[in-house]
Amino acid sequence: MPNLKIRNSKGLKKVNASQRLRTRKIVSKALWECLVEDDPDGFKEILKTNLELVNKDEFAKEVGISRRTLFRMLSDQGNPTLDNVSKIIHKLCA
């Protein structure tokens, strides 16, 4: 792939991905987009990345699901129920 040169850096700004993934509004919007686009793998990847930045035990407790269920649904073979997805989306949007 060829290298691209940017001549004018005006308008560009640094983005801290870790900070953005801590922002509930951004994460919930991205998760919603995955649901709309029928992208369950994207949903799980975004959620996994977000959970790397927070305490998973506390998050599971706040959402109302067990820690084991949370980890199972994020596994490669995981298939979260609509009930659990709904709880997660509600928690992130509330």
NORSUL-V476787 format. One record per residue. RES is the residue in one small letter. PSI is psi in degrees with one decimal (NA if undefined). Layout:
# NORSUL-V476787
RES & PSI
RES & PSI
This chain:
# NORSUL-V476787
m & 132.5
p & 151.8
n & 141.0
l & 140.0
k & 135.0
i & 118.9
r & -41.4
n & 116.6
s & 7.7
k & 139.6
g & -14.3
l & 143.2
k & 152.8
k & 139.9
v & 128.2
n & 101.8
a & -38.9
s & -41.4
q & -40.4
r & -36.0
l & -6.6
r & -13.0
t & 113.9
r & -41.5
k & -43.9
i & -44.4
v & -45.4
s & -36.9
k & -42.5
a & -41.7
l & -42.0
w & -43.1
e & -40.6
c & -40.0
l & -43.4
v & -38.8
e & 6.0
d & 53.5
d & 75.4
p & -32.0
d & -39.4
g & -40.4
f & -49.2
k & -38.2
e & -43.7
i & -44.3
l & -43.2
k & -46.9
t & -42.2
n & -40.8
l & -17.6
e & -20.1
l & -7.2
v & 170.3
n & 112.4
k & -37.4
d & -47.3
e & -41.2
f & -47.8
a & -42.6
k & -44.1
e & -35.9
v & -31.2
g & 27.3
i & 160.4
s & 155.7
r & -40.5
r & -43.6
t & -42.4
l & -48.1
f & -36.5
r & -43.3
m & -20.7
l & -6.1
s & 165.3
d & -36.6
q & 1.1
g & 143.7
n & 84.7
p & 144.1
t & 158.4
l & -35.9
d & -46.8
n & -39.0
v & -43.0
s & -42.9
k & -40.9
i & -47.3
i & -43.1
h & -43.5
k & -42.8
l & -27.1
c & -16.7
a & NA
